[in-house]
Structures are given as C-alpha cells and as structure tokens.
Amino acid sequence: MGSFTLGVDIGGTKLNVGLVDAAGHLLHAHKSMIPASKEPETVIADISAGAEVCLSKTDQKAEALGIGVAAQVDREGVVRGSPNLGWRNVPLKKKLEKQFGLPVVVTNDVNAATWGEWRYGSGRGVDDLAVLFVGTGVGGGVITGGKLLTGCSNSGGELGHITIVSDGRKCHCSNKGCLEAYVGGWAIAERAQETIRTLSLEGRRLLALAGSINRVTAVTVSQAYREGDLLARLLVEETGRYLAAGVASIVNAFNPCVLALGGGVIEGIPELIQIVKNIVPAMALEASVEELKIVKASLGADAAVIGAAALAQDLVDKAP
C-alpha cells in the first residue's frame, strides 16, 4: 500500500496542507488563510488542524512532514528571514517535530515546488531542470544532475533576482534591474500604470476595466489582452521579451534539458510561454538550446505541497 506523507505550503497569506502518497498523488488538501498575526505558533496550530482534516478524510497515517515556506531557510530548518511572514530565526523544523512527533524537512517553497515538478510534473524523466514561477514575485529552482541546487548557504536558485537591466527598475529587494522588477505581477502593474499616464488615450480600456490607474494590475492587463486591446498586447509582448532575457541567462548558466514556466502570471497570460520559445533560441548560446524544451509547469498551485511531501518521503525511504 505504501507510505503517506504530509506536505505543507506556507505562503505569505495562504496555507495549503495536503496528504500525498508515495507515487506523488495528492489524496486530500486543506487550504486556509494565514492568520493576521502571522505568529509562528498560530501558523503551526493551523498546520496541525489542516493535517488532522487531511488524515481524517483519508483514514491514513502520515510518516513524515515536509514544509515549503516563503522564506530563506538554512540547512537546519531554521527560517532565517521571511519578509512576507515577518519571521526571523524561527526554528521551524524543531517546533514541528515537537508538535507532530514525526520526521520533518523544511525548505524554501519554490525549491519544494521545483522538487515536485521534477519528481512528478513537467521535469519528470530528466536530470537537469530549471523552473521559473512568475507570480506576484518571481522565484525559481534548479535541479542539476538529479540534485536540487542549494548553494553555499542554502539559498541557491533565486532566479527572480538575476539582473537583466543594469541599474534598471527598482526591485523589492535591494537591487535594481532584477527579472522580478520587470515580469513579476507587481512590476507588470507598475509598468502598465506608468504607460497609461503617458499614453492616456491608448490606456482607456485598461483604465475602464480597473476603475482607476492605481487599481490597474497584471490581471487587468490579461483581461484587456484577451479583448484584443493594443496597449495590453504591447505590454504583454514587452513582458515576454524581458522574461526571455531572464530565461536565456538561466539557460546559459545551467543548461537544463527542460525549463518549466509556472505561476499566476503564466496562468493568466499563457501566451508568454510561446513568446519566450520564439526569442530564447536567438539569445542563448547555441549549445545551451540544442536539446532544450520550454514547457508549462504541470502541477499548478499544488506543486509546493507535492514537492514538500516528496522531500518528506525521501526521509522515510532513507530511514534505517
């Protein structure tokens, strides 16, 4: 019958707990909002409640727990910093082991999602994979030689913060010109708002959809693009070129067999994948794209839960 593990995705505002079998099938999931206080103990209580729901619905027992959290996590499972949660130096692994009495693995949420895509999704069957999740922010992960790239301090794979424009747009990190500052959802909104202020006539449809300039978002751009709006199309094409520049750098650096694109922006504007496919071969080194496939990430919003559970399964499999 095989073993079962719990996977948890702790985002800045949402919590997703799921029970996953040894083949990567999500048997049941329980989603909730992160409490306003964002206190670690309160979040842990909510994880416990979500786990109880998943176990009771499936009448199974979990053998280990995997956590993907929107944070910088060290090798000991300590959350060193999470801007969205406001956590610093939280020994999450130890706290959860005490709460659940199970083996626990804690990693960055995007690394968990990358692991999920490699084991059970768009990267299955290859040993070299890069995943880029384009949502409100931009995150990524790299599998090289069948191993997750973690780097010296366990913070490898921050693909959203590669520089694509020297001294370019201000990012939410301390740098300028990051990929995220051009293709993240918040950045698309900023660029759209700036463009409407300059081209007020061409921006009428975007403005009508949003109600005011400050309410124009990446979703607004996607809606107007669907309607055939010219300015929205230009914004999408420009976003595609910036995204392709980042992808070309990733491809040159890591030479993946597969590069998977996912996240809310890709879900809302899937045409960005084809734009990237069209541009990257001319930008990247010829040898780097000879066998490259650019695809859509396949596990959707559950990638981090499935990946975290898969990492927990590895703990079970390695246990004596």
N, C-alpha and C positions, 0 to 999 in steps of 0.2 A: 504493500500500500504506500510505502514511502513516508518521508517526514514532511512536516509543515513548519514554516517559519513566518514570523510577523515582519512586515515591512512598514516603515513609517516615513512619511514625507512631511517635514516641519518647514513650512514656508514663513514668509513674513506676516501673512494674515490668515493662512489656511492650514489645516491639519488633515492629513489623509492617512488612515491606518488600514492595512489590508493583511489578509491571511493568504499565503501563497504556497502552492505545493512544490515538490522537488523538480517538477517539469516547468516551473515558471508560470503556472496558471493561477490567476487571481480568483480565489474562491469567494471572497466577500470583502467589501471595503466599507469603511465608515468615515465619512467626511464631516468636518466641523470647522468652525472659525476659531482662530487663536484668540484667547480671552484678551480683553483690552489691557489688562495689567501686564501681560506677557511675562509674568513671573515664571521662572523655570519649574518651581514646584507645582504651579497650577497647570502648566502645559503637560507635565509628567502625569498628573492626575487625569487629564483629558486623554492622554495616550492610553492609560490603563483602562479607562472607560470604553474607549474605542476598541481596544483589544478584546475586552470582555464581550462586546457585541459581536465581533467577528467570530470568536470562538464558540459563543452560544448558538449563533446562526448555523454554524457548520458542524457542531458537535465534535470538534477536533481539539487536539492539544498542540501547542507550539513548542518547538525545541530550542529556538534561539530567536533573537530580536535584532533586526537591522534598522538603523536610523540614517536617513539623509536629511541634513539640516542646512538651511540657507545661512552658512557661516563659514569662517575659517576654522578648521578642526585639526588639532595636532594628532600625532600617531598614538597618543594615549587616550584618545576620545574626549579630549577637553576642548570645548568651544572657546577658542581664543578671542574671537570677535564676531559679532553679527550686528551690522548697522540696523537691519530691519527689526530684529528682536530686542536690540539693546543689551544683549548678553556679552559679558566679558569674563573669560577664565572660569567657565562653568564646567565642572567635571561631570559631564552628562553621562558618559559611559558608566561610571561608578554609581551614580544616582539611579540609573535604570537597572543596573544589575541588582542593586539592593531592593528596588521596587518589585522586580519581576522574578528574581531568583533564576535567571536564565543567562546564558552567554550573550553578550551584546557587542555589536560592532557599530561605530559611529563614523560617518564620513560626510563630506560636503554633498548637498542634494544633487548637484549637477554630476558629480562623479558617480553617485548612486544611479542616476538616470542613464549615464553613459554605460555603466556596467550592465544595466538592464537591457539596453539596446544591443549590446554586444552578445550577451548570453541568449536573449530570446527575441530580439527585434531585428532592426534593419542591418545590424552588423554581424548577424549570426553566420558562422562559417568562414569568417576572415580573422586574421590575427592582427591586422593593422586598421584601426578605425578612428576617425575623428567625428565628434558630434558637436554641433553648434545649436544651442537653444536660443532663439530670438523671441523674447517676450518683452515685458516692460523693461527689463535689463537683458543683458546678453551673457550667457555662460557657456562653457564648453568642457569637454573632456577628451582625453586621448587614450586609446588602447594601442600599445606598441609591442609587437612580439607576443601578443596574448596576455599582456600585463598592463594594469592601469598605471599611467604615468602620474606619479605623485610628487616628484621633485625632492629637493633637499629638505624643505620644511613642510612637506605635505600640502603644498599649495600650488602644485603644477596644474596646467590646463586652464588657466584663466584667459581663455581665448577672447573673451569680450573686451579685454583691455590691452590687446595688441594695438600699437599705434599705426593708423593708416594715413593720417594727415599730420605732418609736423607742425606743432604749435596751432593745432586746429581747434575745433569746438570744445568747450569745457565739458569734461565728463563729471559724473557724480563721484568719481574717485579724485585723486589729487592731480591727475594728468589732463592733458589736452590732446585731442585728436584720436581718442580711442575708438575702436569699432563701435562700441555701445553708444557713443556720443553721436553717431550718425544713423544707426539702424535699430536701436532699441525703441520700444514703443514710446517712451517719454521723449526721445530725440526726434522721432518722426513727427510727434505732436508739435514740438518746438519749431522744427523746420517748416511745418505747414503753417503755423501761426505767423511766422516771420514772412513767409511768402505771400500770405493773404494781405498782410499790412502793406506790402509793396505792390501787389497786383490785386487790388480790391475788386475790380470788375471780374477778373478770371476766377476769383475766390468766392463768388456769390453762392454757388451751390454748396460748397463746404460750410460756409457761414450759415446758410439756411438749415442745413442738417443739424448743426451743432447748437445754434441759437445765439452764440456769441463767440468771438475769436478765442477767448480763454478756455472755451469748452471744446475746441477742436482737438480731437485725439487721433491716434492711429486707426481706431475703429471708424471714425468719421471719414478718414482718407480711404479706407477699404470700401465703405458704403458708396462713396462718390465714384470710386474707381469702377465698381460694379455697374454703376449707372452710365458709364462712359464719359464721365467728366474729364475734360482735357487737363486741368491743373492737377487733379488727383493722379492721372496717368503719368504726368511728368514727375510727380513726387515719387511714385512707385518705381518708375524707371531709374530715377536718381538713387533711390534707396537700394535698388538692385545692383547698381554699379559700385556703390560703397560696400555692399555685402560681398560682392565678387572680389573686390580688392582684399578684404579680410580673408576670404576663403583661399585666394591664391597664395597668400602668405602662409596660411596654415598648411596648405598642400605642399608648398616648397619646404617647409620646416619639418614636417612629419611624414610625408609621403604615404598617406593612408591608401588602402585599397578602396575603402568606402568613406565618403563624407556624408553624414546624415544631417539634415536641417529639420529642426522642430521648434516648438514654442508657439505662443499665441499669435505673434505677427505672421509666422509662416502659415498657421491655420487660417488666419483671416485673409492673407494675400498669398495663396499657394503659387501664384504665377512667378513669385520671386525665385523659386527653385529653377524654373526654366531660364530666367534671365541670367542667373548665376552659371548654369550649364553652358549657356551661349558664350559668356565672356571669359570664364576662367581658363579654358584651353589656350587662349591667346595671351593671357597674363602670366600664367605659371610656367615653370620650366617644363620643357617637352618630356623629359624623363619622368617627371612627377605626375603627369596626367595620362601617361600611356595606358595604364590599367585602372585609372580612377573611375569610380562610379559615384555620382552625386544623386542622393535619393532623399526622400522624405522619411524622417524618423517615424517608426511604426507603432510605438507603444503609447503615444499620446500623453495625457495627463497622469497616467499611472506608471510611467517609466521609473520614477524615483522610488515608488513603493515596491515595484517588482525587483528593481536593482538592489535595493537595500535588503530585501528578503533573500535575494540570491547570495549576497555577501554573507548574510547570516547562515545560509545553507552551507556555504563553504566552511564556516566554523564547525558545523555539525559533521560534515564529511571528513574534516581533518582531526576530529576528536579521536583519542585512542580508544 
